Structure formats: structure tokens, C-alpha cells
Amino acid sequence: MRFSLRFVASLLCLGTIPVLTGAKGDGCAAGSKSPAPDVAGDWAVTYEDEIGVEVKIGGAVYTSKIGVQGGEVTIDHEGKPLKFDLDCSRPEIVCPAEAWPEEVAIEQKNTEYEHQMIVHLPKQSCSGTMRAAKPEECGANTINPDCEDVCDGEITVTDQEAFGVIGEEGDSFRLYLGGGIASNGVNCALLGWSVADADLVTEGEGTETWVANDMKNGVVTVAYAGGCLWVANVDADPDLEAAVLGASVTFTVGFTSARAE
């Protein structure tokens, strides 16, 4: 599935994307013709040891941590335990370290728009039916705030081009990780605020040899609908189930990166 530059750039530029810690990349320079540092080439990524977890159910927010390879987190919501499992072995799940792997190759193909960058990453697509979001299931305070088309079917993952933007000042980037499709609350389509952000450490600014050699304060953010990761309790009541299906589970992990030798 391919999307227009204007569509992806508008998502990258959203100031409302919740980045919990670390860098907040400037994704608004996709159409800029000003110079940008050279980021093309191979990069080696080093991750922090833990993944931060944020679960939102209605107006309640719960936080926890799990190992970098994923795992289970249990919260107590209104006196009832709820368990969510980030199982990285599931083929439709893109875990943080998969969304931005330990080795990445970046390209800057468009010589007119140097701020645009392309990375080959695991990307999701819908193998079922796409439909327009219903008014009552999208908008502010939902898992589909921009009322994107909903995938009513299975999610598949293949290696595709992901689009990113180097900030206007050349000191940060934002990479959009989602597939531009919304979850139906049960399947595992990445939610729209799934991004990778980092600050860029550069040298030679103002010259033709302006180059980025390091990334710091990096954060990968991947988010799913609660129903995707919910380890269901057979005794759960319908109201609780409805709340879980409208919940979001966001995972963040910090990283740094340097050019691969």
C-alpha cells in the first residue's frame, strides 16, 4: 500500500503525536528545499534495556515497564486485573526493535528535497476489507483520532519503504512507522502516532560536506489498540470488554545510533 507524500508528511508534522520521552523530531520540513545534512548510509542502533508501557482506558492512564524483547504487563483497572501481552513472535506484531531495527540503511533519493529520507523497514498492510470509519468510532479521544479508513481483517507485515523527514534545522528527524490504516480495535494495525524520533549530531553545517554521524535521544514509539494485545479474561463483563477494545497501549524504547563501520 502506497501513500501520497502530502498524506504522509501531514502525519509526520502532527504536533499532537505523543512522544513520551527523548527527542521530538520535526517532521514538518518534507517540502523544504533548504540544505539538509547527509544521513544516507548504514547505521548501527543501540537500544535501552527496557520498554516503557502506557495503557489508556477511558480517562485512566497506567504506566509500566517490560523487557526490550516484549512481554506481559498487568494493570488494575477499577478493581479488575487486565493483562496485555506484547508478543514479538506474532507475525502481525511490529515490536519497537523491529520497527527501527539494530541495523538500518537510509537513503536520500530526492536531490531537490534533501530533508526527505527513505528507510526499508517492516511495514503493515491490510489483507482484509478497508472501510470508512464510522463517526461514532473515530475522532478526538479515540484510537482513530484522524478518522482514517479502518482495516476489518488481518494485518500482514512486509519489508517496505518508510518515509521520514529531517527537521528544518537539520538537527532531528521523524520517521512514520504506521501503514496509514486504522485498527478496528481488535486487529493489530499500528496506531497513527507510531513514530521514530531522534536528534542528529552533525558536522560541517553550512558547507557541501554537512553530514550527520550520530543519533542521540532517540525514541521509538509503537502503539496498538487494546483488543490486539489483551489477554482476555473469560469472566470479563461486556462493559469492561468494550472499554478494552477502545483502549490504546503505547510502547516506547530509547536508542542511540552511529554510522556503521
ABEGO torsion letter per residue (X at the ends): XBBBAAAAAAAAABAABBBABEBBBBAAAAABABBBBBABEBBBBBBBABBBBBBBBEABBBBBBBBAAEEBBBBBBGGBBBBBBBBAABAABBBAAAABBABBBBBBABAABAABBBBBBBBBBBABBBBBBBAAABEBGBABAAGBBBBBEBBBBBBBBBBBBBBAAGABBBBBABAGBBBAGABABBBAABBBBBBBBBBGBGBAABBBABBBGBBBBBBBBAAAABBBBAABBAAAAAAAAABBBBBBBBBBBBBBX
